[in-house]
């Protein structure tokens, strides 16, 4: 009995990776998915914390895609390994702090290593790349760079744009039929949507800029501010997770405030009470605030006024704010809320 051909698909949770895996599965190939957790993923974190808006469900889209396809999904933590990709990208950054080309090379390399380490090893790698869709990493000139520098070479198959590229090993060996692959190109998603409907998919995710916060201008500013405040470009997972939550306000170089915007963020920030000084209005409903840095006594009073401004006591003459140190020491401050002109735009990170 012939051994079934096996492929590893990079599953981001978007439409393209879902279709790429499905196209290959339709040819009888056994497909399993991998999703790499870098800490910068949009999926499954802020969606779970913040209030749902409209009908958009709270879910991890990579897991959801795997469920729609009926494949196993292996989520792999690469937080530490990914630091070098972000801090020292050989091919540089995109528009913001997104090292997209280095990131794709890294992930294909990790998928290749993972696939070959498994019992009854996998035969090739699938990605949902489409030529011309991403200005940094998905260009015709970068396709061979990713294949070469990842080590995948011609074991890397892009089913959605394969007809625009040279035949790969899976095609030459007859593991997949080239005439059942596609030649999509450009930024339009209409061909993918039509293909999704042909496969019977009625729902899919299309996160703008992919599913990575590093493509976001505001997040990139916050990360740059974090590095500047710390005096180095290293980071821990908690550092980058907190950048996704709340208003970040820096009244002075030596301290920053992280002020929740809703109840879900309040609950999330509660988990950091043992690490930061926290502020919370006790006379009116309002946000929880973490104080990051080395604030002085006057800074805490100013922070309390900021917290009062963003709560229901914003129009009250006086608001009582509880300040609690990480070691549990607690005091109360009676402050007048800051007015909007007293919170300069420059304070907002």
N, C-alpha and C positions, 0 to 999 in steps of 0.2 A: 504494500500500500504506500503510495507517495505521501511524503510528509507535507502537511499543509503549509503554505507560505504565510509568514507572519510579519506584520508591520507595526511600528510604533508611531502614533500620531500625536503631534503637539497640539493640545487642546487648550485654547485660551478662553473659550466660552463665547466667542463671536461666531458670526455666520460662516465666515470663510473656513475656519478650522473644522466646523461641523460638516460642511459640504465636502471638504477634501477627504475626510475620513469616510464619509458615506459613499463617495465615488469609488473608492478602493474596496470597501466592503461589498459593494454591489458586484464586484468581480470575483467574489469568493475568497478573498484574503482575510485571514484572522487579524483583526485590528484591536490594539489596546491603546489607551490614551495616557499621556503624561502631562502633568501641569506643574510648573515650577513656582514655588512660593518664594518671592524675593523680598517681601515686606512692602513693596510698592504697588501691589495689586489693588485695584478698585473693588474687585468682586468680594462679596461675603464679609466685608468689614464695615465700611460706612453705610452700606445698604442695610445692614442689620441694626446699626446704632440709631440712625436717624429715622424720623417718622416717614412712613410710606406716603408718597405723593401720587395721587391718581390711582390708576389700576396696576401700576408697575409692581410686580411681586418682589418680595425680599428673598433673594436666593444667591447661591454661588453659581454663576452661569456655567462654569466649567463642569461642575457636578451635574447640573441640569442637562447640558449637552450630552454628557456621557449616558445619562438616563434615556434621553431621546434616541440615542444611537444603539443602546443596549450593549455597551462595551464597558470593560473595567477601566477605571481611571485611577492612576497612581499619582498622588500629590506628594511632591518631593521638596523638602526644605533646603533651599540653597542660599539662605540669608547671608551667611558668612562668606561663602565663595563668591557671591555676587558683588561684594564690596569692591573687589579689584576691577570688575567690569565697569562699575559706576565711577570709581575714583581715578582709574587709569585707562580710559578707553583708547585703544590703538587708533580707531577710526573717528574719534571725536564725538561731539554731541550733535543732536538735531537742533531744533529751534530753541529748546529749553535745556534741561539737564538730562535729556533722553539719549542714552548711548545705543540707539536702536540697532545699528549694524553689529556692534560688538555683542549686544544682547542676543541677537538672533544666532550669531556664531556660537556663543556660549551655550545656548539652550539646545541647539542641534547637536553639539558635542556631548552635552550631558545625556540627551536622549539616546544617542548612539552608544555611549558607554553603558547606560542602563540596559538597553536592549540586548547588547552582546553579553552582559553579565548574567542574564536570566537563563535558567535551564531551558534547553531547546531554543536557543537564541533567536532573536528576531532577524529578519532578512534585510529590511530597509526602513527608512524614516519618511514620514509624511508631514508636510506643512501646508498651511492654507495660503501661502504667499501668492500674490498676483502682481505681475509686472506693472509698474506705474502707479500702484495704489498708495505706497508710502514714499515720500520724497527722499528719505535717508536710507532706508534699508531695502525697499522693494523696487529696485531699478534693474534693468537688464544687465547693466554692468556689475551690479553687486551680487547677482545670483551665483556666478561661479566663485566669487570671493567667499561667500558663506559656505558653499559646498567644499571648497578647498581648505579653508582655515579651520573649519569644524572637524575635519577629518572624515566627513561622510562621503566626500567625493561624489561618485555617481550612484551611491545608494540613497541619495536624497531625491525624493520625488515630490514635485509640486503639481498635484493633479489638476488644479484649476487653470494653470497657465502652461502646462507641459508642452502643448503644441507649438508654443513660441520658443521652445528651448530644444537643445539636442536630446535625443533619446537617452534615457538613463538605464542603469543595469536592470531594474525591474522590468522595463519595457523590452530590452534586448533579450532577456532571458525568458520572456513570455509569462512572467508572473502577473503582469497586468497588460491589458490590451490598449495600445496607444490610441487606437481609433475611438475608444470610449472615454478618453480624457478630454480636456478642454483647453481653449486658447484665449481665456479672458485676459483683458489688459485695460489699464486705466482705473480711474477713481470711481466710476459709476458702479453702483451695486445692483443695477437692474438685471444683468444676466444671472447674478447669484440668486436674486429673489425669484426669478423665473425657474431656476433649477431647484430651489428649495420647494417650490410649489409642486414641481414634477415629482419630487420625492415624497410629497405628502406632508411636509412641514408647514404648519400654520403659524408658528411663532418662532422668533429668534432674537438674539441680542446683537445690537450693533453699537458697542461703546465707542464714543467719539475718541479718536486718537489712540485706539486700542484699549487695553484694560490696565494701563499703567499711569500712575500719578505723575511720573517724571515728564510726561508730555504736557502737563498742565502748568501754565505760567505762574499762577498763584502759588501752587505747591512748590515749584522750583524756587520762587522767592523766599518762601519759608525755610526751605532746606539751606539755601545760601546764607540766610540770616542765622540759622542754627550753627553752621560752620564758623561764621564770623564771630559769634558770641563765644563759642567754645575755644576758638583759637586754633582749631585743627579741623580736618575734613573727615575724620572718622565718625562713626555713629553706632548706636545700639538700636535694636529693634524697637524698644519703647520710644526712643527719640523720634523715629520716622512714623510710628503709628500715631503719636500725639500730634504730628503735623497735619493729620487728616481731620482733626476734631476741633471744633470751636473757633472763636475769633482769637487771633494772635495779635496782641497789642504790646509794643515795646516802647514804654515811656522814656527809657534811658538805656544806654548800652549794657548796663550791668544787671538788668532784670527784664523779664517778659511776663505777661499775663496770658493765660489760656482760659478764655471765658466761654462757657457752654452756651449753645444757642437754643437748646430745647431739652426736654426731659430725658430723652435717650442719651444725649451727651452728658447730662448731669450724672446719670447712673454710671456711665463709662468712666468719667473722671473720678468718681468716688473710689475707684480701685487704686488711685495714686495718692491717697491721703497720707500714707506712710512714707512717701518720698518727697512731698512738696508741702510748703505752707499753703493752706487752702483758705478761701474766703467765701462766706455765704451770708446773704441777708437773712436775718431772723425776724425782722419786723414786717417784711413784705415778701411775697413770692419772688424768686429771682434765680439767677444762674449760680452755678458753682464755678469757682475760679481757682486755678493752680498758679502759684507764683514761682517761676523758674528763674534761677540766678542767685544773686547775693543782694537782696534788697535791704535798705536801712530802715529805721523806724518811720521816717517821713515817707518813704516809698510805700510802706504798707498802708498808711493813711490814704495816700493817693490811690492805691489799688482798690481800697474799700470804696472810695468815691466812684471809681469806674464801675465796680460791681453794682453799686446802687443805681447808677445810670441805666444799666441794662435790665433792671428788674421792674416790678410793678410799682415800686416806690420812686420811680424816676421824677415824678412831679411833686413828691412830698418834700417838706422843708428839711426833714431829718430822717435818716434810715439807720437802723442798727445792724451792723455787720459783724459776724463772728469770725475771728481770725484764729486758726488752729495750726500750730507748728507740727512738723512731722513727728516730733516726739510726744505729741498729745497736749502740750501746754496750750491754753486757750484764753483769749481775751475778747472783749467786745468793744467796738468803736461806734460812736454816734457821729455820722458824717452827713454832709449835704451832697446830694448827687451832683456829679459833673454835668454841665450842660453841653450839648453837642459841639459848640465852638471851642470848648476847653479840651476836646479830644481831637487833636490835629490829625489830618489824613496821614501825616508822616509817621504817626505812632502805629498805624495798622501795617503789619508785616505782609 
